[in-house]
């Protein structure tokens, strides 16, 4: 255990160092970090193999091969192709290993080695691309993880003991814990860390780094004196966002005549709202989707990165009653179509609803159950890219057959990816390098996707839509697809990098404006996940820098400070948290994070893991916060008055009947206030 802990510490240090310098050295640093990661994995397997097979001459020979391979990989990332030659030598040595025959024989080893070889070829291609085009470390590390699993599988062909070690290593490398078997943690697949007992997930600062400070002249609000008069009611809130003059008009699917347009779904009616709990500032917004208009939604992300390993539709259906009773109005379901990757984010045949989460019958049954409970099922629409079903022009994977009206060819792929020889137009957003990127300017693509969206809403039964990787194509297309099917709710994932200097910069106005610009491009018909608020909030809570939670004009610093009615707030999701943990909220501050987003304007999202898997303490905190939000009549456009934002304290009044504080000593002045929810370092009050 001590050796494993030492290895993991070294690995974390190397990855943190690589991430810190990636902005300066680009792909070379990413490639080097990935190779260091791979080398550490090989070394761990090598050590375990040595302990278990010290007396086997053939095993010693195999270990020697692995050792030389690790040294070569460490020397230069460009040496990855050498693995292809080394694999054959390793195959020969492994086939002579006595343990191999006992654990499955040469055929099993050969099959494992073939799988590893194929994965390494993909990694090699990815590294080559990164050298020329620096990209996110996330994609590279995901590919390296796939390779390490293959290496573990190869070792497993010779020794069951190595499999046990690999499982322990994967648990440690997950940052928290690996997936639990069904039956643990309430029959859910991810065993999360205990509440408020895990250290903050921040990389160690550089030795000479200075602690970020507020900008010159910044004077954060401070708590009023104890005998101060109660705050006067706030005036009606007016969004301060910038709207482009060329924002698109409502779109009609291309090539649709009057009859076709009339055949499309009419806009659904807004859900009934209990106005008895709402303040005088509340009104239903006109000219947008129903559940955006009412603003009383709370979204549950209904899966994590490991959910595909379980009968997920059945599991969620069994919990539909609790989901509805606690106050969730929508549930975001995982990608439901055929996919090259089990998680669903490399879609292939969009006409097939059989996925690793369950089959079409199971999906339709779950949707029916959710609708019976008045919980809106939200579709995860992965429309930026699509993996081909067949090889086409140039013997590349750029052709789709047997997909009904979704049969496409190379004409549907953007022309900037030589690996797929796309013959479409240029991209309208950031490129996703792992699959063919779709040309959304193509009329037939637009018509197919409009028809597909209508099918998903009006036949399959979804009521909302989440657009994956929204940076990859213009927001005007997301707006067009939304208008084609008129769901009750729509949200985009516009994940952009925040502004960093010596740590996270105080001023994130440019970052949130880019998210607002994407919403503008949709014509304002969609919301967007508030990545600005997530980044600032986890920094503020994790480092007790609550001065970050107010901008220079006294507003909330995220999208909720500009356009709260279009901001969807969250703490973590399947990418930032779960077993991926690309950008996790500090684990011991998750309750505090929910105290902020569940009391503030915007549409809050709760992550499945946090509610169902992190124990009763956090679950009860979330329940009490949901009840407080509902009882106080908080909605996405509620008035926000920030009372204090200092190093040690954040305090605010939201609407007319809710107050919240994070950090130091504070309570609302005046009578009638009752503390209704609290946790480590936070408290919420409401009054009748």
Residue pairs with C-beta under 8 A, 6 or more apart in sequence:
3 47
4 44
4 168
4 169
4 172
5 172
7 40
7 43
7 44
8 172
8 173
10 40
11 36
11 37
11 40
11 173
13 204
14 33
14 36
14 37
14 40
15 33
15 37
15 141
16 203
16 204
17 33
18 29
18 30
18 32
18 33
18 36
18 137
19 33
19 137
19 203
20 203
20 206
21 29
22 29
22 30
22 33
22 134
22 137
23 500
26 130
26 134
27 127
27 129
27 130
27 131
27 132
27 133
27 134
27 135
28 77
28 131
30 130
30 134
30 135
30 137
30 140
31 77
31 127
31 130
31 131
31 140
32 77
33 137
33 140
33 141
34 77
34 123
34 127
34 137
34 140
34 141
34 143
34 144
35 73
35 74
35 77
35 80
36 74
37 141
37 144
37 148
38 73
38 144
38 147
38 148
39 70
39 73
39 74
41 148
41 151
41 169
42 66
42 69
42 70
42 73
42 151
43 70
44 165
44 169
45 66
45 151
45 152
45 155
45 162
45 165
45 166
46 63
46 66
46 67
46 70
48 155
48 159
48 161
48 162
48 165
49 59
49 62
49 63
49 66
49 155
49 158
49 159
49 162
50 63
52 99
52 159
52 161
52 162
53 59
53 60
53 63
53 97
53 99
53 158
53 159
54 60
56 97
56 98
56 99
58 93
58 94
58 96
58 97
58 98
59 93
59 97
59 98
59 99
59 158
61 93
61 96
62 90
62 93
62 94
62 97
62 158
65 86
65 89
65 90
65 93
66 90
68 86
69 82
69 83
69 86
69 90
72 79
72 82
72 86
73 79
73 80
73 82
73 83
77 127
77 131
78 127
80 120
80 123
80 124
80 127
81 124
83 117
83 120
83 124
84 117
84 120
84 121
87 113
87 116
87 117
87 120
90 113
90 154
91 109
91 110
91 113
94 100
94 109
94 113
94 154
94 157
94 158
95 106
95 109
95 110
97 158
99 158
99 159
100 106
100 108
100 109
100 157
100 158
103 156
103 157
103 158
103 159
103 160
104 157
108 157
109 154
109 157
109 158
112 150
112 153
112 154
112 156
112 157
113 154
115 150
115 153
116 147
116 150
116 151
116 153
116 154
119 143
119 146
119 147
119 150
120 147
120 150
122 143
122 146
123 143
123 144
123 146
123 147
125 419
126 139
126 140
126 143
126 433
127 140
129 135
129 433
130 140
133 433
135 433
138 575
138 580
138 582
139 433
139 434
142 580
152 162
152 163
152 166
155 162
155 163
155 166
156 162
156 163
156 166
167 178
170 178
171 177
171 178
174 579
174 581
175 201
175 581
175 584
176 192
176 193
176 198
176 579
176 581
176 587
177 190
177 191
177 192
177 193
178 191
178 579
179 189
179 190
179 191
179 306
179 309
179 579
180 188
180 189
180 190
180 191
182 189
182 310
184 191
185 191
185 192
185 612
185 613
186 612
186 613
187 315
188 315
188 608
188 609
188 612
188 613
189 304
189 306
189 307
189 309
189 310
190 304
190 305
190 306
190 578
190 579
190 609
190 613
191 613
192 609
192 610
192 613
192 614
192 615
193 587
193 614
194 614
194 615
195 590
195 591
195 614
195 615
195 617
195 618
196 588
196 591
196 617
196 679
196 680
197 587
197 588
198 587
198 588
199 586
199 587
199 588
200 542
200 543
200 586
200 587
200 588
200 589
201 542
201 581
201 584
201 585
201 586
201 587
202 542
202 543
202 586
205 503
209 502
209 503
210 502
211 503
212 501
212 502
212 503
212 504
212 505
212 506
212 545
213 506
214 220
214 506
214 547
215 506
215 507
215 552
218 506
218 547
218 552
220 547
220 550
220 644
220 645
220 646
221 550
221 554
221 642
221 643
221 644
221 645
222 644
222 646
223 643
223 644
223 649
223 651
223 666
224 231
224 643
224 669
226 669
228 669
229 669
230 669
230 670
231 641
231 643
231 653
233 639
233 656
234 639
234 640
234 641
236 281
236 639
237 281
237 564
237 637
237 639
237 640
239 562
239 563
239 564
239 565
240 553
240 555
240 561
240 562
241 513
241 516
241 520
241 562
241 563
242 513
242 516
242 517
243 520
244 517
244 520
244 521
247 520
247 521
247 523
247 524
248 476
248 479
248 521
248 522
248 523
249 523
250 483
250 523
250 525
251 476
251 479
251 480
251 483
251 484
251 523
252 261
252 483
253 260
253 261
253 264
253 446
253 447
253 450
253 480
253 483
253 484
254 443
254 446
254 447
254 450
255 443
255 447
256 264
256 447
256 450
264 454
264 484
264 485
264 486
265 454
265 457
265 458
265 485
265 486
266 486
267 289
267 290
267 486
268 290
268 463
268 486
268 487
268 488
269 290
270 284
270 290
270 291
270 293
270 294
271 290
271 291
271 294
271 329
271 488
273 284
273 294
273 296
275 282
277 630
277 631
277 632
277 633
278 633
278 635
279 633
279 638
279 639
279 655
279 656
279 657
280 656
281 637
281 638
281 639
281 655
281 656
282 633
282 635
282 637
284 293
284 294
284 295
285 292
285 293
285 294
285 295
285 565
285 637
286 293
288 524
288 525
289 482
289 486
289 487
289 488
289 489
289 490
289 525
289 526
290 488
290 489
291 297
291 329
291 330
291 376
291 464
291 488
291 489
292 489
292 490
292 525
292 527
292 565
292 566
292 636
294 635
295 565
295 603
295 635
295 636
295 637
296 329
296 635
296 636
297 329
297 330
297 489
297 603
297 636
298 327
298 328
298 329
298 330
298 598
298 603
298 604
298 605
298 606
298 626
298 629
299 328
299 329
299 330
299 331
299 332
299 378
299 491
299 568
299 603
299 604
299 605
299 606
300 323
300 328
300 330
300 331
300 332
300 605
300 606
300 608
300 611
301 331
301 332
301 570
301 573
301 574
301 605
301 606
301 607
301 608
302 316
302 323
302 331
302 332
302 333
302 334
302 608
303 312
303 316
303 332
303 333
303 334
303 357
303 574
303 608
304 574
304 577
304 578
304 579
304 607
304 608
304 609
305 343
305 574
305 575
305 578
305 579
305 580
306 578
306 579
307 334
307 357
307 608
308 334
308 342
308 343
308 344
308 355
308 356
308 357
309 342
309 356
311 358
311 362
312 334
312 357
312 358
313 357
313 358
313 362
313 363
313 365
313 366
314 358
314 362
314 366
316 323
316 331
316 333
316 366
317 365
317 366
317 369
317 370
319 612
320 366
320 369
320 370
320 372
320 373
320 375
321 373
323 331
323 370
323 373
323 375
324 373
324 374
324 375
326 622
326 623
326 626
327 626
327 627
327 629
327 630
328 375
328 606
328 626
329 374
329 375
329 376
330 375
330 376
330 377
330 378
330 463
330 464
330 489
331 370
331 375
331 376
331 377
331 378
332 378
332 380
332 464
332 466
332 605
333 366
333 377
333 378
333 379
333 380
333 462
334 343
334 344
334 355
334 357
334 380
335 343
335 344
335 345
335 347
335 355
335 380
335 382
335 468
336 344
336 353
336 355
336 357
336 363
336 379
336 380
337 344
337 347
337 348
337 349
337 350
337 351
337 352
337 353
337 355
337 382
338 347
338 348
338 349
338 350
338 352
338 353
338 354
338 355
339 345
339 346
339 347
339 348
339 355
339 356
339 387
340 346
340 347
340 348
340 387
340 435
342 356
343 356
343 574
344 355
344 356
344 357
344 380
344 382
345 382
345 468
346 385
346 387
346 434
346 435
347 382
347 385
347 386
347 387
348 386
348 387
348 388
348 389
348 400
349 389
349 400
349 402
349 403
349 406
350 386
350 403
350 406
350 452
351 403
351 404
351 405
351 406
351 452
352 360
352 403
353 359
353 360
353 363
353 460
354 360
357 363
358 366
363 460
364 460
364 461
366 377
367 377
367 460
367 461
367 462
368 461
370 376
370 377
371 377
371 461
371 463
376 463
376 464
376 488
376 489
377 461
377 462
377 463
377 464
378 462
378 463
378 464
378 465
378 466
378 489
378 491
379 456
379 457
379 462
379 464
379 465
379 466
379 487
380 466
380 468
381 453
381 456
381 465
381 466
381 467
381 468
381 481
382 468
382 469
383 438
383 440
383 449
383 467
383 468
383 473
383 481
384 429
384 432
384 437
384 438
384 468
384 469
384 470
384 472
384 473
385 432
385 434
385 435
385 436
385 437
385 438
385 469
385 472
386 400
386 408
386 435
386 436
386 438
387 397
387 435
387 436
388 397
388 398
388 399
388 400
388 420
388 436
389 399
389 400
389 401
389 402
389 403
390 397
390 399
390 400
390 401
391 397
391 398
391 399
392 398
392 399
392 409
392 410
393 399
393 409
393 410
393 421
393 423
394 421
396 410
396 419
396 420
396 421
397 420
397 436
398 409
398 410
398 413
398 420
398 421
398 422
398 436
399 408
399 409
399 410
400 406
400 407
400 408
400 409
400 412
401 407
405 448
405 451
405 452
406 448
406 452
408 444
408 445
408 448
410 420
410 421
410 422
410 423
410 424
411 423
411 424
411 439
411 442
411 444
412 422
412 424
412 436
412 438
412 439
412 442
412 444
412 445
413 420
413 421
413 422
413 423
413 424
413 436
413 437
413 438
413 439
414 422
414 424
414 425
414 426
414 427
414 431
414 436
414 437
414 438
414 439
415 422
415 423
415 424
415 425
415 426
415 439
416 422
416 426
416 427
416 431
416 437
417 431
417 433
417 436
417 437
420 436
422 436
422 437
422 439
424 438
424 439
424 441
424 442
424 445
425 439
425 441
425 442
427 437
427 472
427 473
428 440
428 441
428 473
428 474
428 477
429 470
429 471
429 472
429 473
429 474
430 471
430 472
431 437
431 472
432 469
432 472
437 472
438 445
438 473
439 445
440 446
440 449
440 473
440 474
440 477
446 477
446 480
449 481
449 484
450 480
450 481
450 484
450 485
453 465
453 481
453 482
453 484
453 485
454 484
454 485
456 462
456 465
456 485
457 463
457 465
457 485
457 486
457 487
458 485
462 487
463 487
463 488
463 489
464 487
464 488
464 489
464 490
464 491
465 481
465 482
465 485
465 487
465 489
465 490
465 491
466 490
466 491
466 492
466 493
467 478
467 481
467 490
467 491
467 492
467 493
467 526
468 493
469 493
469 495
470 478
470 492
470 493
470 494
470 518
470 528
471 494
471 495
471 496
471 518
474 521
475 492
475 517
475 518
475 519
475 520
475 521
475 522
475 526
476 521
476 522
476 523
478 490
478 492
478 521
478 522
478 526
479 521
479 522
479 523
479 525
479 526
482 490
482 522
482 525
482 526
483 523
483 525
489 527
490 522
490 525
490 526
490 527
491 526
491 527
491 528
491 529
491 568
491 603
492 518
492 519
492 522
492 526
492 527
492 528
492 529
493 528
493 529
494 514
494 515
494 518
494 528
494 529
494 531
495 529
495 531
495 575
496 511
496 514
496 515
496 531
497 511
498 504
498 505
498 508
498 511
498 531
498 532
498 535
498 536
499 505
499 507
499 508
499 510
499 511
504 535
504 536
504 539
504 548
506 547
506 548
507 551
507 552
508 532
508 535
508 536
508 557
508 558
509 551
511 531
511 532
511 535
512 530
512 532
512 557
512 558
512 559
512 561
512 562
513 562
515 528
515 530
515 531
515 532
515 559
516 528
516 559
516 562
516 563
516 566
518 528
519 526
519 527
519 528
519 563
519 566
524 566
526 566
527 565
527 566
527 567
527 568
527 603
528 559
528 566
528 567
528 568
529 568
529 569
529 570
529 605
530 558
530 559
530 560
530 567
530 568
530 569
530 570
530 602
532 557
532 558
532 559
533 556
533 557
533 558
533 559
533 560
533 567
533 569
533 597
533 602
534 558
534 569
534 570
534 571
534 576
534 585
535 583
536 548
536 549
536 557
536 558
537 549
537 558
537 571
537 585
537 593
537 596
537 597
538 571
538 585
538 586
538 589
538 593
539 545
539 548
540 546
540 547
540 548
540 549
540 650
540 662
541 585
541 586
541 589
541 592
541 593
541 596
541 662
542 585
542 586
542 589
544 647
544 648
544 663
545 647
546 644
546 645
546 646
546 647
546 648
546 649
546 650
546 662
546 663
547 645
547 646
547 647
548 557
548 645
549 556
549 557
549 596
549 642
549 645
549 650
549 662
550 556
550 557
550 642
550 645
551 557
551 561
554 642
555 561
555 562
555 640
555 642
556 564
556 600
556 601
556 640
556 642
558 567
558 569
559 566
559 567
559 602
560 567
560 569
560 600
560 601
560 602
560 640
564 601
564 602
564 636
564 637
564 638
564 640
565 601
565 636
565 637
567 601
567 602
567 603
567 636
568 602
568 603
568 604
568 605
569 597
569 600
569 602
569 603
569 604
569 605
570 597
570 604
570 605
570 607
571 577
571 585
571 590
571 593
571 594
571 597
571 605
571 606
571 607
571 610
572 578
572 584
572 585
572 590
572 607
572 609
572 610
573 605
573 607
574 580
575 582
575 583
576 582
576 583
576 584
576 585
577 584
577 585
577 607
577 609
578 609
585 593
588 680
589 681
590 610
590 614
590 618
591 617
591 618
591 621
591 679
591 680
591 682
592 662
592 679
592 680
592 681
592 682
594 604
594 606
594 610
594 621
594 622
594 625
595 621
595 625
595 660
595 662
595 677
595 679
595 682
595 683
595 684
596 650
596 660
596 662
597 604
597 605
598 604
598 606
598 622
598 625
598 626
598 628
598 629
599 625
599 628
599 629
599 634
599 652
599 654
599 658
599 660
599 684
600 634
600 638
600 640
600 652
600 654
600 660
601 634
601 635
601 636
601 637
601 638
601 640
601 654
602 636
603 636
604 629
606 622
610 618
610 622
611 618
611 619
611 622
612 619
621 677
621 679
624 676
624 677
624 684
625 677
625 684
627 676
627 677
628 658
628 676
628 677
628 684
628 686
629 658
631 657
631 676
631 686
632 654
632 655
632 657
632 658
632 686
633 655
633 656
633 657
634 654
634 655
634 658
638 654
638 655
639 654
639 655
639 656
640 652
640 653
640 654
641 652
641 653
641 654
642 650
642 651
642 652
643 651
643 652
643 653
643 666
644 650
644 651
644 661
644 666
646 664
648 663
648 664
649 661
649 662
649 663
649 664
649 665
649 666
650 661
650 662
650 663
651 659
651 660
651 661
651 662
651 666
652 659
652 660
652 661
653 659
653 668
654 660
657 686
657 687
657 688
658 684
658 685
658 686
659 667
659 668
659 673
659 684
659 685
659 686
660 682
660 683
660 684
660 685
661 667
661 682
661 683
662 681
662 682
663 681
663 682
667 673
667 683
667 685
668 685
672 687
672 688
673 685
673 686
673 687
674 685
674 686
674 687
675 683
675 684
675 685
676 684
676 685
676 686
677 683
677 684
678 684
